[in-house]
Structure formats: structure tokens, C-alpha cells
Amino acid sequence: MSGKWRIGKLFRFEATRELSGRRDGHSFTAEIVLASEALTGPGFVADFGELAPVKKHIDAVLDHRMLNDVVPDPSDEGIAEHLRGWARDHLPAAVSSVLQDVRIRTGRTMSPPAGTAVDFGATHWLEGLPPGHQCGHHHGHTYRVFLPASGPEWPAPVNLPPSFADYLTSGLDGQVLNDVFAFNPTCEHLAEHFAKWLAERDIAGIDEEVLTVRVSETESTWGEHEGRPA
Ligand SMILES: Nc1nc2c(c(=O)[nH]1)N=C([C@H](O)[C@H](O)COP(=O)(O)OP(=O)(O)OP(=O)(O)O)CN2
């Protein structure tokens, strides 16, 4: 399959700032996006665990702080710029080299509109992670699958084709994904598989040239595949 993979991890922090003479407090979300046109052998852009230092930095420097005291520009773009620079300087080279973006938003997480996402519960374990990594053990997720219309931007999901929604719920809910699939079930590989599933079927409204499929394992992580299946 050709195309591109992206993964994202979200970090929340609570803070206040003064912009244009007005003090405002928010729940902030920082989203770190990594992108690559190839996966590592076991199927990762990079392990989400490689982003743990970002959480430590956010907790130490931004969480429950007056942002004007800690970053030169406390606007959303200024905070993103601070985190981009920090990530470039402190993450391992294999991770910083695939850093695509850092985005900041304020407010609570929104639920996707009805009909645009399917959740299913399933078990998996992952090969290719460091010894002792929690995700090497059998564990489960409430997976969420959707088709973000705008690619790497904050996703505006489109309605899921009913046959695809049915495949996800009747085919995968309650399953052990390692038994169902011949591949290591990372969210990158799952997104690629779902893109292929959609492209192989003649489904109205699905343009596989630009199709993006996003698979979210947890509230704070997602992986997606964008582009035409080979
Ligand atoms: N690139 C990928 N990395 C990881 C994947 C994956 O599919 N692609 N999957 C996992 C595990 O399945 C894990 O359960 C999810 O990642 P994790 O960072 O542990 O997610 P949490 O939201 O539970 O993170 P916390 O920071 O512990 O809250 C691992 N890596």
C-alpha cells in the first residue's frame, strides 16, 4: 500500500494566560503529530511511548502555570512553537525527524457527530516494542474508527458507510485482533487495512485517492493512513 501514515498523541494541561490585557484560563490540549511514508518493521511510525518526555515537560513547565511566565508568546501558536522547539531538541532523532506538527487547542474534547464514528471493543498485543512495554501484554481498547475529512487538521469526520460500520462492529467487536489479522495490529496497520477494505469495495462517496482512515486506541492516541491503496 502506498500513502502516508500519521500518528498523534494528545497531552492535556490546565493553565492561564494573559492575551491583549485579558486573563483567561483554559483546559489546553497539545497534540503532537508524527508522519512518515514508511513504517518500522513491526508497523510503527514511532512508539507512542517515545513521546513520554513531552508529557514530563508539559507537566513540569506548562501545567497549572501562568503561561506568560514560562513562554515568550502564550498564544496557541506561541505555545505550539515552544513545544516544537522543545521536541526537536529533546526527543530521540528517530522521533524528532518525523515530527510533523504540534497543535494547541482549548476547551473540552468534543464527541464525534452521530454516524461519523464506530467504536468497537477488542483485544490485542503488539510485537516490536521494548521489553516490559505495557502494550506487549494482552490488553484491550475501545477502538474508535472514523474518516477525517481534512487529513492532518482537526478532523471533521464524514458519515461512515453503513457496510463499513457493520464490518467493524460485527467483524471485530469482541475479537482478539492478533487472531483475526496476519499483521501486527498497531493502529497504523489497522488504518491501512481499513483503507484497503474501503478501496476494494465500490462505495459511493469514497474517493480512495484522498481517503484517510483514522483509528484511535485510547482517548489520547490515534493513527491514520492517508492515500491510495496500492
Ligand atoms: N505507533 C504506535 N505506538 C503504539 C501503539 C500503536 O498502535 N502505534 N499502540 C500501543 C498500545 O496499544 C497502547 O495501549 C496505546 O498507547 P499508550 O501510549 O500506552 O496510550 P495511553 O493513552 O494508554 O497512554 P498513557 O500515556 O499511558 O496515558 C503503544 N504504542
The ligand as an SDF file (V2000), in Angstrom:
LIG
                    3D

 30 31  0  0  0  0  0  0  0  0999 V2000
    2.7930    3.9770   16.9430 N   0  0  0  0  0  0  0  0  0  0  0  0
    2.1240    3.2150   17.8120 C   0  0  0  0  0  0  0  0  0  0  0  0
    2.5660    3.1060   19.0830 N   0  0  0  0  0  0  0  0  0  0  0  0
    1.8660    2.3700   19.9690 C   0  0  0  0  0  0  0  0  0  0  0  0
    0.6850    1.7010   19.5620 C   0  0  0  0  0  0  0  0  0  0  0  0
    0.2590    1.7980   18.2160 C   0  0  0  0  0  0  0  0  0  0  0  0
   -0.7590    1.1990   17.7860 O   0  0  0  0  0  0  0  0  0  0  0  0
    1.0110    2.5660   17.3730 N   0  0  0  0  0  0  0  0  0  0  0  0
   -0.0520    1.0490   20.5000 N   0  0  0  0  0  0  0  0  0  0  0  0
    0.3130    0.9860   21.7620 C   0  0  0  0  0  0  0  0  0  0  0  0
   -0.5390    0.3150   22.7940 C   0  0  0  0  0  0  0  0  0  0  0  0
   -1.5790   -0.4320   22.2070 O   0  0  0  0  0  0  0  0  0  0  0  0
   -1.1060    1.2840   23.8930 C   0  0  0  0  0  0  0  0  0  0  0  0
   -2.1920    0.7510   24.6150 O   0  0  0  0  0  0  0  0  0  0  0  0
   -1.5420    2.6570   23.4450 C   0  0  0  0  0  0  0  0  0  0  0  0
   -0.5220    3.5930   23.6370 O   0  0  0  0  0  0  0  0  0  0  0  0
   -0.2280    4.3920   25.0170 P   0  0  0  0  0  0  0  0  0  0  0  0
    0.7430    5.4580   24.7050 O   0  0  0  0  0  0  0  0  0  0  0  0
    0.1020    3.4430   26.0970 O   0  0  0  0  0  0  0  0  0  0  0  0
   -1.6500    5.0440   25.2570 O   0  0  0  0  0  0  0  0  0  0  0  0
   -2.2580    5.6210   26.5940 P   0  0  0  0  0  0  0  0  0  0  0  0
   -3.3290    6.5580   26.1670 O   0  0  0  0  0  0  0  0  0  0  0  0
   -2.6940    4.5000   27.4800 O   0  0  0  0  0  0  0  0  0  0  0  0
   -1.0370    6.4070   27.1850 O   0  0  0  0  0  0  0  0  0  0  0  0
   -0.7080    6.9340   28.6170 P   0  0  0  0  0  0  0  0  0  0  0  0
    0.3750    7.9260   28.3490 O   0  0  0  0  0  0  0  0  0  0  0  0
   -0.2760    5.7340   29.4140 O   0  0  0  0  0  0  0  0  0  0  0  0
   -1.9650    7.5680   29.1600 O   0  0  0  0  0  0  0  0  0  0  0  0
    1.5950    1.5180   22.2100 C   0  0  0  0  0  0  0  0  0  0  0  0
    2.2870    2.2850   21.2340 N   0  0  0  0  0  0  0  0  0  0  0  0
  1  2  1  0
  2  3  2  0
  2  8  1  0
  3  4  1  0
  4  5  2  0
  4 30  1  0
  5  6  1  0
  5  9  1  0
  6  7  2  0
  6  8  1  0
  9 10  2  0
 10 11  1  0
 10 29  1  0
 11 12  1  0
 11 13  1  0
 13 14  1  0
 13 15  1  0
 15 16  1  0
 16 17  1  0
 17 18  2  0
 17 19  1  0
 17 20  1  0
 20 21  1  0
 21 22  2  0
 21 23  1  0
 21 24  1  0
 24 25  1  0
 25 26  2  0
 25 27  1  0
 25 28  1  0
 29 30  1  0
M  END
$$$$
